[in-house]
Amino acid sequence: MDHTPESAYAHLRDTPPAWFLTPPGDGAISIMRRPMTEGQVIYRDKWWMLLQDPVVFPDGQQGRYLRMVSPQVEPGVAVLPLLGGDVVLIEHFRHATRAWHWEIPRGGATAGPAHADNAAKELREEIGAPAAEFIDLGTVHPDTGILADAVQLYAARIDTVGELERGEGIRRAGASGS
């Protein structure tokens, strides 16, 4: 069996074909169907795949585009924790930027449980908070320039912030109004 980046890409084109569709209408950037071997799986692990797609731009020029997709079936979750009238943010170190960022709890989903259960898991893990109520805010695409995945967004009413998940690089939490 061929295990080259090109053969892995060709296999992907047959497995989740929706990843390779071009929507109808003018102006879309299409992924070339032939030659298949021009596309590559540049990197793959449990959480991410980096694909290099051979594309045709709306003006007819050919080129390549990088995109990241998750091999996970379930979309990730993000949660706006509401404490009183404020949103609780966490200060989280992110390796990609090599910097600290104020953000909301988020993470990959575990296959099986409902989206709200995955959101509850993220709240417990990252800020040690149980939610009194979850409000489904819909699906968002966090970075459409490179990331193909969607995230299910929730608001959650909480009564307290508990122990932070320091092992994931979270150093503090604060309310948006403070």
N, C-alpha and C positions, 0 to 999 in steps of 0.2 A: 504494500500500500504506500502511495506517495504521501509524504508528510511535509511537503514544501509549503511556504506561505501562499503560493499561488493555488495549490490543490486545496488547501484549507478554505481559501476564498471561494473557489468554484463549488465546493461542498456547501458552504453557507448559502450561496445563491439558490440552491435547490431546497434547503431546509426551511428557513423563514423567508419565503420570497417577498413578503411585504416590505422587508428591509431594502429591497432593490427596485421597487416600483417608482415610476415617474407619474405624477398626477397629470390629468388631462389639462390642456390649455397652453397658451403661449408663455414663454418666459421661464419655464422650469429648466433646471440643470439635470440632464438625464445621465444615468449610468449606462455605459456602453455594455451591450450584451456580448459582443465579440470584439477582440479576442478576450475570452474569459481570463486567461492567465495574466493579463495586465493588472488585475486587481490583486491585492495582497492582504493577508492578516499579518500586520506588523508585530503585534503583541497580543497575548491572551493570557488571562489568569482567571481566578474564580469570579472576580467582580467586573472586569472590563475587557473589551476587545478594541484594539485600534486598527481600523480598516483604512486602506488606501484604495479609493475607487477611481477607475478610469472613467472620465466624464466628458460629455459634450455640452458646452456652454450655449446659451441662447443664440449667440452670433455664429455658431458652427465650429468654433475653435475647440480643439481637444486638449484635455489636461488631466490633472489628478487632484483629488480632494481627500483630505483626512477627515475621519469622523470616529467618534467613540460610541460604542453600543455596549449595553450590559447583557451578558448571557443569562442573567436572572429573568425568570418569567414574570415575577411580580414587580410592579413599579415601586420605586422608593417612596418614602414619605417625608414630609416636612410639617412641623407643628409650630403654630404661633401660640405660645403659652400666655394666657391672659390672667394676670394677677391683679384683682381690683380693676382699675381703669388703665393699667399699663401692660405692655408686651414685655415679657422676660426675654432678654437676649443673653447668649453665652459668649464669652471670649474664648475662641477656639484657635489653636495653632494649626495652620494648614501647610503641609509640606510643599505643595505645588508653588505657592507664592513665597514660602519661607517667611511668613509673617503671621501676626495675630489678627483675627477678624471678629467683629461682633456679628453674630448670626443667630438664627433660630435652630432648635434641635432638628436634626434630620438624619436620615440613614437609609440603608438598603432594607428591603422588605424580606421577611422570612416567608417562604412558600407555605401556603396552607391557610394561615390566619387571615381574617378580614383586614382590610386596609386600616380601619380604626384600631384594631388590635395591634398592628405593627406600629401605629402612631403612639399608642399607649406604652408599648415596649421602649420606644425611643425616649419618651418623656421620663420613664423610670430610670433607664440607663444613664441618660445624660444629665438630668437635673434632679433625679430622685423625687419626682413629683407624680402623685396619682392625679388623674383628671376627674373632675366632677361631671364634665360634659364635653362632648366632642361635636364640632360643627364642621361638616364637610364643605370645603371651599372650592372643590373641583380640582382639575388637573392643570399643572403648569409645566412648561418646558424651561428649565433653568438656564441653559446656554445653547441656543439653537445654532450658534456658529460652529460648534464642534461636537456637541453632545446630542445623540439621537433620543435619549431616554426622557420619559415624562416622570413627574413626581406628583403624588396625591397630596394636596395641601389641606391641612386642618387647622382650626382654631380650637384651643382646649382651655376651659376654665379650670384654674388650679387655685388651691388655698395656701400653698407654701412651696418654697424651693428647698429641696433636701440636699443630700450629698451629691456632689458633682463627680462625673466620671473623669478623674484626673489622668487615668491611663490612656485616654484618647486625646490628651492635650487640651483639656478644658480647664482654664485656671480660675474663672470666676463667672458669676451671673449677675445681671443687673436689670432693673426695670427701666423701660424706655423713658419714663417720666422723671427718673432720678438723676 
